[in-house]
Amino acid sequence: MTTSAIQLTAARPWGISRMRPYPTTYQQPFASVAIDPDTQKGIFRDRAGQVVEMGKHGSNTGTETQPQSTNLDSRNDTDHDQDSEQD
């Protein structure tokens, strides 16, 4: 009885043909972020520990009233109010 060698050929995985180089990275102007316990806002610091101003941004709050049960079968009515406030 003779032993025959099995010949394997390396196949290139199909996903490699779909890969592209990573985009160039952007160095963030800050190195760490902490929360100020009094204002609950983020404090951004650079690598030297100095506070970095990150500019102004708005905030948004919204409220929604709960549906009231107004129909005869005691199921919640889908009518409800929404409002939002942005600064």
Backbone torsions as a table, in degrees:
resi	resn	phi	psi	omega
1	MET	NA	134.3	-179.0
2	THR	-109.2	147.3	178.5
3	THR	-98.7	124.6	178.5
4	SER	-99.3	140.3	-179.8
5	ALA	-83.4	134.2	176.9
6	ILE	-89.0	127.7	-178.7
7	GLN	-98.9	122.4	178.4
8	LEU	-105.0	137.9	174.8
9	THR	-112.0	136.3	-179.4
10	ALA	-74.9	127.9	177.4
11	ALA	-104.3	138.1	178.4
12	ARG	-79.1	125.4	179.6
13	PRO	-59.2	140.5	-175.3
14	TRP	-64.6	-27.7	-178.0
15	GLY	-67.2	-27.3	-179.4
16	ILE	-64.1	-33.7	-180.0
17	SER	-69.2	-17.9	-179.3
18	ARG	-93.0	-10.1	-176.8
19	MET	-73.4	145.6	175.9
20	ARG	-127.7	159.9	177.3
21	PRO	-62.6	149.5	176.4
22	TYR	-63.7	146.2	176.3
23	PRO	-67.5	159.1	179.2
24	THR	-62.9	142.4	-176.9
25	THR	-87.4	158.8	179.5
26	TYR	-117.4	127.8	178.9
27	GLN	-80.9	117.1	179.7
28	GLN	-65.3	147.0	-179.1
29	PRO	-76.7	2.5	179.5
30	PHE	-130.7	158.5	-179.2
31	ALA	-111.9	-24.2	179.7
32	SER	-150.0	157.8	178.3
33	VAL	-132.5	135.6	176.0
34	ALA	-133.6	160.2	178.3
35	ILE	-99.7	126.8	175.2
36	ASP	-72.6	121.4	-176.0
37	PRO	-65.7	-24.9	-179.1
38	ASP	-82.3	-44.1	-175.2
39	THR	-99.0	-13.8	-176.9
40	GLN	61.7	27.0	177.6
41	LYS	-107.3	156.8	178.3
42	GLY	-75.9	138.7	174.2
43	ILE	-112.9	117.3	-177.8
44	PHE	-98.3	132.0	179.9
45	ARG	-124.6	144.8	177.3
46	ASP	-83.7	-175.8	-176.6
47	ARG	-64.9	-23.2	178.4
48	ALA	-87.9	-2.0	179.0
49	GLY	90.8	1.9	-179.7
50	GLN	-80.9	144.7	179.1
51	VAL	-69.5	133.2	179.3
52	VAL	-108.6	128.1	177.3
53	GLU	-78.3	123.1	-177.3
54	MET	-99.1	8.5	177.6
55	GLY	84.2	171.2	-178.2
56	LYS	-89.1	148.0	171.6
57	HIS	-146.7	154.1	-177.3
58	GLY	-84.5	167.0	174.0
59	SER	-127.4	160.3	-174.8
60	ASN	-138.9	133.5	174.4
61	THR	-128.6	150.1	-180.0
62	GLY	-142.7	152.4	176.2
63	THR	-131.6	156.1	179.9
64	GLU	-145.4	130.5	178.2
65	THR	-79.7	149.0	179.1
66	GLN	-76.4	143.5	177.7
67	PRO	-61.8	142.5	178.5
68	GLN	-98.8	145.9	177.6
69	SER	-83.9	101.6	-174.2
70	THR	-121.2	-6.5	-177.1
71	ASN	-96.7	170.7	-171.9
72	LEU	-72.9	-23.8	-178.2
73	ASP	-90.9	10.8	176.2
74	SER	64.3	19.3	173.8
75	ARG	-89.6	152.3	-179.5
76	ASN	-63.7	134.3	174.7
77	ASP	-75.7	145.3	-176.7
78	THR	-84.7	-2.8	177.6
79	ASP	-75.0	127.4	174.9
80	HIS	-156.9	163.1	-176.3
81	ASP	-106.7	149.5	174.1
82	GLN	-133.8	146.3	170.0
83	ASP	-147.3	160.2	178.7
84	SER	-142.8	156.8	-179.2
85	GLU	-134.5	129.0	-177.8
86	GLN	-129.3	138.3	175.2
87	ASP	-120.8	NA	NA
